[in-house]
Amino acid sequence: MHTSMSEPVTVHVPVLLEETMSSLAPHSTGRYLDGTVGLGGHAERLLELSSPGGRLIGLDRDPEALTAAGVRLARFGARAQLVHASYTEAESVAVNAGLAPLSGFLLDLGLSSLQLDRPERGFSFRNEGPLDMRFDPGSGEPAATLVNDAPESELADVIWRYGEERASRRIARAIVRARPLQTTTQLARVVERVAGHPGMRTSPATRTFQALRIAVNGELSNLSRALEGAHDLLEVGGRLAVISFHSLEDRIVKQFIQRESRDCVCPPGLPECRCTHVRSFAPLGRSPVAASPEESRRNPRSRSARLRTAIRL
């Protein structure tokens, strides 16, 4: 859904909103951290349900998202604090703000409509823009650096590992031959020429753009670090809720919760436990929660969303 900075941020539709709130079970003395506050939809509902005393810190790497969230959450005053930071910094931010230990830790991964609908951010292949793709435009290298400077073998590895793209080698070879590439549409056309075929339901560039975005922002390694931070930040009875949008993210969350739900994580086959690992989480529900058919029709972005939650022991 398109959201410009001049439009009211209330048009933003959070994914799996009520399911996430049910999992986090907000209360009036709770302390919450939204590590991907985005346009503030989940944060707003958390603050409403934790009235009058619940407090929240919202983090985001995207300064534009923080500005929009600030407008949306202004009515909550000091109960809402927004910080320009990655969710990998959640522990230090929460401790410095005096909110540790936390009652709830939320991550809504993936892209916001604000990022997708702004061609100048370079996330979408549908509109021409620079090859950027950084969540924080003021930090790190843009996607153009990876696309134009990386060796062919590295490009192929990135597209295969993070995009699960079977044609990764062909695509990487075509990108190298077409260099330099400056815009999103230039890159999309290169991918379409070598990986497209009649009858495709989605653009052949989808997986390549996903892979580049994940690599540029270090998303998977950052997610693993954030989950470890949640482990250390949550109080006993505190809730972890993570909404992911593709299988790589969901697999990391699933494996983290599975590992932390066991007393032993030794490799199979050892005659006795040597790891001294202690169970620290219990999953809430045996399967991830998906969007209802009604929500999927109303908000197509929700179709791929999966919510996994766990409680700190």
C-alpha angles and dihedrals in degrees: 000000000000115000122177123191090249094054122084110269090223089086088074111105114209116217120243089356102164093037089054092048091049090053095047093045095204118210137187097263096040128129114211138184123201104194094190102035093168110165092349103251099132091037091054092053092046091054092047093051094044094052134171102018108013116119131203139193116202119199129192137161091212113084092198091055091051091052091052092045090050091059092048096047099039092104091066093062116190092359088078122056122181123202131187098230144111120260086244085073094052095112097054093041094051093046093048090049092051093241099117129144096047130217092205139013119196131188121182101185131199131040130330123223087246090063097041095047097051108083091196090065091063099221099120129065090201095075127041115252141134119292095255114122095166117143086211107040090195097058136061132356122313123238089259089071092056094042096049104031108033119099115255092249092054092049091050090049093051093048092047098043100042101026099035085222114167092201092055096124094049091047093049091049091050092048092052091050092049097049134168098054117177108172141047094242092051090054093044092053092052091052093045092053094057103028106030126100135169116280098029110152094205132034113276087229094063098089094042092052090047091051094049092047092051092048095046092052099036088232102165097046089044091052091054090050092048092052091053088050091052089051090058096039104048120093121225105287091021117139131233117202124180126180113197131183105200138036097255093059094041091051092055092050093045093049092047093053092044092050094046091048092064131076092214128043097170118137113270115267100039111132092224139011115271102164101083087211114160124207109251106166137046119201118239102224129000096249135037117265116246130196117273118249088253093054091044090055093045096044114023091191089069094063094088096037120120124186121204122181137182139178124231114242 
